[in-house]
Amino acid sequence: MNRRRTENGLRWVANAYNISFTLTLGEGLSPYELLRHVGAEERHIVPLTRSAARELLLRDEEDHISDLDFLDWEDEAAVARLTNGGFLPAPPTTVVRAGSVAGWAYALEESHCHTGTYIEALSRRGRAFCIHRNAKGFSRVDYALHGEPVTSFEPGLPHLTNGAPTEVALGFVHNGNEVGDVAFLRFLEAELGIYLPWEETEAELPAAAFT
């Protein structure tokens, strides 16, 4: 176990997904509810590890499914589940994997930000946050409360805020000592008391494919 990744509650995500990531949190939701809120049909949700999701995202449609390390390609039921769920034969645009921790559901995406479109729906029972870093290193945070958008901002760039100022909406002020999304993840750790185990996020989680 790599304790250096797990000794902080959320900040490790920015290192483990160092090129691009989306972390979404929805208060009072189960993982399956979160996935349904972002457009998944429950019958198409498949348990996947992070490495399996990456294999599905990075493959070419022309590649034979026997090239997938995690899949027994002769298991017709497993292949059918992935095909019906939109994971095969063409690679999906994004895979959203969801879990739960301390009264929240969380979702992780490797490169896209599908969940950010649904931030208001994810906040109907309380608060919802979406933290996204794109491949160019720019980050964006969206926050909604009880079905209403509150603020959308780039940490450290207050002139690009849409909605309430972050210091008013959340009490968050970026002091410039850390990368913006890392600073906000540190802030959420303290505010929400969330500890998200790295090992859990690498293991099988309910997953949905989107194109």
N, C-alpha and C positions, 0 to 999 in steps of 0.2 A: 504494500500500500504506500502510495506517495503522500506522506503527511504534508509536504509543502503545498500541495494542491488543496488539501482539505482543512487546513488550520484556519482558514477564513471562510465566511459563510457564502458569499456570492462572488467575490472578486476574482476567484480562480477562473471563472468562465472566460474572462477577457484574455487569459493566457492560454487556456486549453483550446479555445476557438480563436486563435490569434489573428487569422486573416479577416474573417467576417463572422458575425454571429447575431442571433436575435434571442434574447431571453424575455419571456413574457410571464407575468404573474397575475393571476385572477383570484381575488379573495372569495372564500366560501364555495369554490367549485371543486368538483372531482376532475381527474384527468379526462375522463370520457365526456363530461359536460363541457370542458374547455374545447376539446376537439370538435364536438358538435356545434358549439358556438362559432367556430371558425370555418364551418362548412363541411365537416366530415360526416359521412353516414356511418353509424355505429357498426353496421355489418361489414364495412370496408376497412375497419381499423384492425391493424395487424401488429403483434408485439415484435419489436426490432431492437437490436443493440445499436449503439452509435456506429460501430464499424460496418454492420450490415446496411444501415441507411446510407452510409457513404458509398459503399459498393454499388448500391442501386442508383445513386445520383450520378456517379462518375462513369458508369458503363455506357457503351455505345449500343444502340438498338440492334446493330448487326451482330453483336457478340452473342455467343451461345450461352444459355443460362447455366451450363455446366461450369463456366468460368467463375461463377459466384461461389466464394469459399464457404459462406454460411448456409448455403442451400443444397439439399439433396435433390438434384434436378429430376430424379426418378420418382420423387414423392409427388404424385399427381395432385393430392389434396393441398399440399403446401404451395405448389406452383399456381393452382387455381385461386387460392386465397390472395396471393400477390397480384395475379392478373386481374381478378375482379376488383381489387382495391386500387388499381391504377399504378402499381409499382412496376409492372411488366406489361407488354414487352418493351415499350419505349420508356426511357428514364423519365421520372417525374421532374418537374421544375424545382420542387422543394418537398422535403419530408419534414413534418412537424411531429416531434415526439413529446409526450406529456407525462408528467408525474405529479405527485403531491407531497407537500411538506407543511406541517404546522398551520393547518387551516387555509392553505393556499394551494391552487394548482399552478404548475409551472409548465412552460413549453420551451423547447430549444430547437432552433434551426441553424444549419451550418452557414448559409450564405444569404438567403432571402429573408423577407420580412412579411410573410403572408399574414401572420397573426396580428400585425400592427393595424391592419385594415379594420379589425373587429374589436378594437379596444373598448368602444362604448358598450357593445354587447357583453364583453367580458367583465364589465364593472357593475352589472345590474344588482349584484348582491353586496357591493362594497367598493373596494378600490381595485384598480387594474393598472399595471405598468407594462410598458414595452420598451426595452433597451436594445437598440440596433446599432451595430458598427458595420459599415460597408467595406468593400475590399480596398477602397482608397484611404481608409482610416478615419472617415468622418462618422460621427455618432449622433444619434437622435434618441430622445426619450419622449414617450407619450404617456400621459397620465389622465385617467378618467375616474369619475366617482358617481356611483348610482346611475349609470347609464348616460351620463353627460360628460363631454370632453372638458377638461380643466386647463391643461397646458401641454404644449409640445415645444421642445427646445433642444438646442445643442449645448451641452455643458461647456461653460466658458465663453459662450457667444450669445450674450443676452439680447443683442439686437435682432437675433433670428428667432426669438420666441414668438409663438402664436398662442394667445390666451393669457392667463394670469402669470405674472412674474414668478419665477421658481421660489424666490425667498418668501413670497406671499402664499403661494399654493402649497408649498411643501416644507418651507424652512430650509431649503437647500441653497447654499452659496458655494460656487466653485472657487477655491482659493488659488488654483493654478499649480499646486504642488504635485499633482498626479494627472495622468491622462483623463480626459473628461468623463468617459464612461466608467472608468475604474473608480474615480472619485464618487460618482453617483451610486455605483454598486456598494461601495464602502458605506455611504450614507444610508442606503436601504438596509444593510446589515444591522446597523445600529437602531434604525427607526422601527423595523419590523421584527427584529430578532430572528431572522431566517437563517438557518444553516442547511445548505443544499449539498448533500454528499456527492463528491465526484464519482465515487464507485457506483452509486445508484444510477447516475446519468449515463454511464458507460454500458450498463446492463440493459436487459430487455425492458422497454417501456411501450405502452400503447402508441402506435404511430399511424399517421394518415398521409397519403400522397396527394399532392396538388399539382395541377399543370396550368 
